[in-house]
Amino acid sequence: MTDPGLTNYPDILGYITGGERLNVNVVQLALAVRPRVTRAGRPFEAILLIQNASDVDVDVTATLQIPELDARKQKKRFIAKTERLVVGLRPAEVGYVVLPLSSLPDTAVGDSYRVGMAVETKPLGKPRRVRLPEGGGPVVLELLADETQARLNELKRLTYSTAKRGLVGTALEASFSVMSGQIGQLADLKPGWISLWKMSDYYKDERLLLERYGDLLAGKVLPQLKRLKLFSPLRQATLQRFQAARYPLKPVEAFYITKLLVAILEMAAPKEDAFDYLSDDRLNVSLLLKKRPASDDSGSVAMPSWCRAMLRAIDHNEAAAERPAHALATTLYDELLRDAMRHAFNMIKTVSGVELGSEEDMQAYTEKLIGEIRQPSRPLTFTDAYLPLIIGGFIFFDRVVMPEEKIGESLAEMAGALQERAAERDEDNDLIFKLAEQILDQALQKYGYRQ
């Protein structure tokens, strides 16, 4: 299971395949043929994507399985110089195996050929998951090297299969077609392993990033994390994300989610040193910059997810420090959402006394919801919107007050919106409705709207 102390690393494989994957032990796989329609007598490639979902080295052995007969039952019409490749995966590493093969010029035309890839995995230690079985964290292309971006976009064009071959063992298979041959220059395809992403690409030693860009964070980014600059773009981004995820928010619901997001960012540089039970020193970036803590062996430094992503964005292009509000409402939105959900879960438990589950449960819920918002596989629901985002916004209702806002009126409008959602109430979400009503009532009572 995912260790609650570890980051859910970017889902590079899922970005390429659209989410399809086969979990084998602690690695995730998908197979493609390039090109999927080839000509007789010409070479082509079997592409095996491999994503290490653990924090240990893993040896992976990939063995190519070529068709024994062609469509006319002719034997040995497919040839592979290299049928086996052993890859030593680093912790969390992602890449792909390339094994070329070719057909003879007289290979029969057909559209139902299949190539297989048998896979054996051997973790070289006691693994802990750093990516969920259904996928990892979001992929922010802008934070990747240009060469990696180009490779990812090229790989996305392929058609991937996660179908297993046979009942015993672990082998994937993918289909391809053979057309009649034609004269042309033969490509010199070579077998090999191409690494797309390593843990070091994610961290790049964050201590060094802090040293290099700490002044930019302090002098450019933090001074712009003010609600008047942040609120509008974050609210618009929230409305758009939920609209795309097929759960349109009422304006006041987006308003309260934005309160939570802005509160998280304002904790990065709090105005006063006075204790606030709703704050969290782990979100205090100005304090982080004063301490300049050492990194651990992986180069990781404890900091908000949005800050880590901002450092990487600045490292890619220092102009990111000039418009942090824009970055946080676009490429870094998912990272901000992650910080907001983690903190909101803790605050809901503090304010309500309701036990919401273990840290591991809440992390898994957070990653799954971020994935659904980013790339929906189903319409979002009341629970998705309210737990913990909108309910978290209730808790920060008077911490982030906009100039034109009348707190009592916005709370009353929120109560009306919650009543309008009553038609969505069912046995599965009844507890979430009750939790929302409880915390909203506490806020209303504070302003004298309820006894």
N, C-alpha and C positions, 0 to 999 in steps of 0.2 A: 504494500500500500504506500501511497505518497507520504513521505516524511513531512510533518507540518513545518519543520524548520528549513526545508529546501524550496527553492524556486521551481515553479512549473515551467520548464524551459520552453522556448518557442517551438511550435509544432511545424517544423520545416516540411516534414513528410506530408502532413495534412494539407499544408498550403499548396503543395505540388499536386496532390491527388484529389483535392476537393473534400478530404476527410476520410477517404477509404483507406483501410489499413488491415493487416493481419497481425495480431499479437502472437508472438512465439517467444515464450519465456519472457525475457526483459527487453526484447527488440521488437520493432514494428516494421512491417515489410509491405512492399507492393512491387508488382512486376509489369514491365511493358516491353513491347517489341518496337524497334526503330529502324526503318519505317515499318508501319504495320502492314502496308501493302508493298511487297518487294517483287523484283523481277527474277525469273529463273536465271541462274548463273551468276548472280550478283550477291555481294555480302550484305549482311544486315546485323543488328545487334540485339541481344537480350539485356535489358536494363533492370537491375534489381535495386530498388531504393531500400536503404536500411537506416533505421533511427534507433539509437540506443536510448531506452527509456529509464536507464539506471545510472547510478553514480559510480560504477566500477568498470574496469576494462572488460570487454567481452570479445572472445574469439568467435568469428563467424565463418563457417565454411559453406561456400555456394558451389553447387555442382549442377552443370547444365544438362538437361535431358532433351535431346533433339528427336524429331520424328523418325521412326524406324522405316516407315514406308511413305511413299508419296500417294497422290490420289489414284494412280494407276497400279498401286501395289508394288511399285519398284523399290528395291532396297537401296540403302546407302546413297540416297540422293541429297542428303544434308550432311555437311562437314563442319566440324569445329576443331580448330587447332588446339585451343585450350578449353577444357571442359570443367576445370575446377580451380577455384581461387579461395585462398584463406585471407581474411581481413582481421586485423587487430583493431577493434573499435576502442577509442578512448571514452571516458565517461561522458555521456550525453551527446556523443558525436553523431552526426548525420552525414550520409554520403550515398554513393551508388557504385555498384559493381557493373562493369561492362564486359560482356563475353560475346565476341563476334562469332558469327557462323555464316555459312553460305550454302547455296543450293547449286546443283549441277545444271548446265544449260538445258538438259532434256528433262528437268523436273516437271511433273505434270502440274498444269494450272489448277488451282483450288482455293476455296475461301474458308476452309475449315481446318487448317493446320493449327497445331498447338505446340508450343515450346514450354518445357517445364524447368523449374529451378528448385532443386532440393536444398534445404537450409538446415545446418546444424549450428547450435549456439552453445557457448561455454563461458558463463560468467567467471571471471578470475578473482572472485572475492564474494563477500556477502552483500548482495545488491539491495539498495533502497531505490524506490521509484522517484524519478525527478520529472516524469511526464505521466499523466493519467492514461489509462488504457484507451480511452476514447480520444486522446489527443493532449497536446501541451498548450502553452500560452500562445498569445497572438504573435504573428510575424510582422515586424515593422520594417518594410523594405528599405526605407530611407536610412536605417541604421546598419545596413549590410554593405559590404564592399561592392563596387560596381560590377566586378567580375562575377561575384556570387549572384547578384540580382539577374545578370544576363543568363546565367546557367539555370536559375530557378524558372525564369520565364520561358526558356527553351524547353525545359522538362515538363512544364505545365501543359504544353501542347500535345503531349503523348496521352494515350489511353491506357489506364492502369487496371490491372486485375489483382484481386486478392482471393481468387478461387483456389481451393486446395485440390491437389491431384491425389486421388486414391484415399483409402480409409486409414492406412497405416503410414506413419512418418509425417514429416513436414515438407511438403513440396507445393509450390505455387505453379499455376500454369496460365498462359496468356495465348490468345488466338492471333493468327496472322494469315495473310493471303499471299498467294504466289501468282503473278501474271506471267505471260509469255515473255521470253527474254529479248533483249535488244543489245546492239553493239554500243559500247561506251567505255569510258575509262573506269577501271575498278578502283574503289577507295581502299586505302590501306588502313583497315580498322584494327586496333590493338586492344587486347584485354587489359583490364586494370581497375584500380579503385580511385575514385575521385571524391575527395572530402569536400562537403559543402559548408559544414558548420561544426565548430568545436566550442567547448565550454570557455576556452580562452577568448574566443570571438565575442562572447556575451559580456564577459567582465572586463577584458583588456586591462586587468589590474586596476580596480576602481580607486585604490589609494593614489595611483599615479594620475588617474583622471581627475580626482579631487585636487591634487597638487597643481595640475596643469590648468584646470578650468574653474577652480574654486573662486578666484577673483571675479570671473565672469558670472558665476552663480550669484555671488554676493552683490556685485555691482550692477548687473543687468537684469537677471531673472527675478530674484527675490523682490526688488523694489516694484516690479510690475504685477506682483501677485496681490492685487487689490480687487475688491469685489466689483467696483465700477468698471474695471477693465475685463474681468473674468466672466461676469454673470451672463451677459447677453450671448457671447459665443458658446458657452457651455450649455446654456438652456436650449439654444437652437440645435446644437449637436445632439443633446438628449432627446429632443422631440424627433429628430430625423432618425436616430438609431432605433427607437421604439416603433416608429412608423414602418421602417424597413423590416422590423422583426414581427410585423403584423399584430402589434398591440398598441394602437394609437393612444397616447397619453392625453388626458385632459390638461389644459394649460397650467392649472394650479398644481397638478401632480408633478409635471416637469419642473415647476417652480420650486417645489420642496426637494426634489432630487438635486437640483442645482444648489440649493442652500447647503446640502451636505457636501457636494464637491468643492464649493468655494471655502467652506469651513476647513476642509482637509488642507487646501492650499494655503490658507491664511495661518494655519498652525506651523507652516514652514518658517515663518518669521513673526512670532507673536509680538504684540505691542508691549505687553507687560510681563514681568517675571512672576506675577501673582499666580498662585495655584488655581487651576481650573480642572475640576474632576472630569470634564469632557475632553480634555486635551491628552496628547500622548507624546512624550519626548522623542519617540522613535520617528515622529513626523516633523520634528523640529530641525530643519535643515541649517538654520543659522547656528544652532548649538553644535551640529555635526561639523560645520566649517571651523568653528572655534577649536574643537577638540582634535580635528584631523586624525581620526583613529587609524590604527594599523589594519591592514587587510589580513585575512586568513590565508591558508595555503593556496586556495583557489584564486586569490585576488579579490574576494568578495568583501564588501564593507556593508554593515547594516545601514540601510537608508530607505526612504520611501521608493516604491516602484517607479513613480513618475519621475523622481529625481534621477534615479539610475538611467532611465530611458532618455531624460534630458541631457545628461552627461554624454551619453553615446551619440545623441543627435548633434550636440555641439562638436564632438570629436569628428563627426562626419562633415559638418558644415557649421562653422561658428556663427553664421547668420541666424541659427536657431535661437540664440540667446537674445536676439533683437525683438522677436515677437513670440514670447512664451505663451500668451493666451491663445494665439492661433494654433501653435503646436499642440497644446493641451486639449484643444477642442477637435483636433484632427488626428494626426499620427500617434499622439501619446494618450489619447482618450481612454483606451483600454487599460493602460497602466494606472491612470488616475482612478478609474472605476475600481480597480483591484484594491488600491489603498482605501478607498471610500467604503467598500463592502467589508473589508477586514475590520476597520475601525467601527463601522456601524453595528456589526454583529456584537462586538464587545460592549458597546454603549447600550444596545437594546437589553442585553443581559443585565447590565448594571442598573439601568433605570427600571426595568420591569420585574427583574428577579426570575424571569422565565429561562429555563435551561434549554438552549437551542441545539445542543449537541456538542461533540468534542471539537477541538481545534482542527483535527483532521477532517471531520465532517463539514465544517464550515469552509475550509479551504477547497475541498472537492466541489462543494456547492458553488462557491465563487468562480472557480475555473470553468465549470460547466455552464454557468449562466453567462459569463463573459463570452464563451464560445458561441452560445446561442444568439446573443445580441450581435456578435460580429458576423456570424455566418449561420443564419437560422435554418434548422432542420424541421422546425414546427413553429406554429404561432406561439408567442409568449403568452403568459397567463397573469392573472391577478397576483398570484404568489410571486412570480418572477419580478414583477414591478415593485411590489410593496416590501418584500423581504429580501434584503434589508434596506433597500435604497430609499423608498418613500417614507417608511417608518423611521429610518435614520434621519431623514430630513425633518420629521416632527421634533426630534430631540434637539436639533440645532435651530429651532424656529426663531429664537430670539438672539442667537449668536450672529446670524447673518441677516441683517435688516436693511432692505433697500430704501433709498431716499423717499420714494413715493409710497412706500408700503405702510399700511395700517395693520399692525399685527393681528388685532382682534378680528378684523374683516377677512384677512387671508386665512386665518384659522377656521372661521365660520364657512368660508368658501370650500376649504378642504373637507370639512365635515359634510357639506352638501355633496361633494364629489364622491366621498366614501359611501354615502347613502345611495347615490345613483349606481354604484357598483354592486348593490345588493342582489341584483339579478344573477350575478356571477357566483354568488355564494353557494357552496355545496359542502358535502361532508369532508372533502379533502382539504379545503382551504378555510374551514370555519375557524380554526385556531388562529390563523393569520388575520382574519377579520377581527377577531376578539382582541388580539394583540395590538392591531392598528387602532381600534376604538379606545383601548385602555390608555395608550400613550398620547393619543390626540386629546382625550378627555383631560388628562393631566395638564396639558398645555392650555386648554380652554379654561379650566378652573383657575389657572394662574392669572388669567385676564378677566375673570369674573363672568365668563359666558355660561358656566355651568356650576351647579352647587355640588 
